[in-house]
Amino acid sequence: MSRSVLFGLVLLIFLPLDVRGQEWSAEQQEVWQHVETYWHMYATEDVEGFLSYLHDDFSGWTHTSALPRDKEDMARYLPRGFETTETVLYDVNPVGIKVHGDIAIVHYYYTRSYLDMSGGEHSDAGRWTEVLMKQGNRWVMITDHGGSDSGS
């Protein structure tokens, strides 16, 4: 059994019952749909599409980065990452979504399987917290923090 499938099963077992049975409001569902959309863009290596979901003043900080990265940094790093890895499978699962007017706070778990440059398959699992702002009909990310639970 792959590590990502095992992690998903363990996650389902240990999630509090109120999270698994959570009824999301229409507004929370709208926010989550945008998170799923930019994850799909990331997984399909759509750099421009993914970047369009980052606020112009975005500032995010992964567990492994020495310093936060802005949108310009992301525009430089994403293409390089896509040259060295290819996502083959991913899953994102919301844990909490709070909406305060045009600001949303989203907490979720992710799992991802990917291929490296030599074709070796790897798994990654972790969690993210993102703050999004509604701009027109889209929720765009203004900050995030998280990453792999393994620290890699």
N, C-alpha and C positions, 0 to 999 in steps of 0.2 A: 504494500500500500504506500503511495507516495506521501511525502511529508506534508504537503499542502492538504491532501484529503484527510489525513490523520488530524491535522490541526483543525480543520473545519468540523470534524466530528467531535473533537474534544471541546471546541468552542461552543457548539450547540448544547453539549451536556452541562457545561458549567455556566452558561449565561443565565442570569436571573430570569425567572419565569415572566416577570412583567416586561422585559425587553423582547423576549421571543414572541409574546402575545400582544405586543404594542400595537395600538391602533393609531396610525398617523393621521393628522389633520390634512386637509387638502393643501394647505400652505407648506407643511412639512414634506408632503409627498412631492410637491413642486421643487422644493430645495433639493431633495434626494435625487430626483430625476436629473438635475443639472450635475450633481456629483457623478452619477452613473455615466452621463454623457461625456464629461471630460476624462473619466477613467477609460472609456472606450477609445477616445481620441489618443490617449497615451498608449494604450495597448496596440493600437493600429499605426502607431508612429506618425500621427498627424500633428506635427510640431505647431504649425500655424493655428490649427483648430484648438489645440490644448492651450497655447499661449493666449488665445482670445478669451479664455476663461480666467485669466489672471488680470487683476486690476492693475492699472498703469503704475500704481504706487505699492504693488505687492512686495511683501517681505516675509520670507518663510525660512524655517530653521529645522533641518533634519537632525536626528540623533547623532549622525556621524560628521556633520559639517562643523568646522571650527567657528564659522561665522554665518549669520543669516545670509540668504541669497535674495536678490531682487529679480524683477522680471527680465532685465537685461542679462543677468547671470544665467537664468533659466534658458533663455534663447541661445546662449552659447553652449551650455552643458547638455541639453536634451538631445541635439543631433549626435553628439559624440556617444552618449549612452545608447542611442539606437543603432550606432555602428557596431557596438560591442555585445549587445544583447537583443534578443527577440522574445517578446512575451507570447507564450503559447496558450495560456489559460490564466484567468484571474477571477476573483470573486470579491465583492465588497459588501459588507453587512453593517447597517447602521445600528448604533447603540443608543445615541441620543441626538435629537435635533431640537434646538430652541430657536424660535423666531421672535425677534423684537423689532417690529416695523420692517425697515429695509435691511436689517442685519440678522444673519443666521449663524448659529454656532452648531457645528456638526462633529460628532464623535463617531468613529467607525473602525472596524477591523477589516483587514484585507489579507488575502492570500494570492500568491502569484507563482506560476511556473514559467521559467524562461530558459532559453538556450543561450549559451555563451558562443564566442566566435568559433570554437572548435566543434560545436554541436552538442556539447554536454548539457544535460538538463539539470536545472537547479530549482529549488523552491525558496520562497521568501514569504514571511508572514509578519504582520505587525499591526500598528494602529496609528491613526491620524486624528488630529483635531484641526478643523479648518473653520475660519471665520469668513463668511461670504457676505457680499453686499449686493442688493438688488439694483441693477442698472437697466432701466427699460423693462424688457421681459426676460432678462437673464440674471442669474445669480452668479457673480464672479468672486473669485477668491482674493481676499485682501491679506490674509496671513494663514500660515499653517505650521504645524509642528508634529513631528512623529517620525515614523519609519519602522524598520525591521526590529522585531523583538530580539533578534539574535545579535543586533548591533552591527551587522554588515550591510 
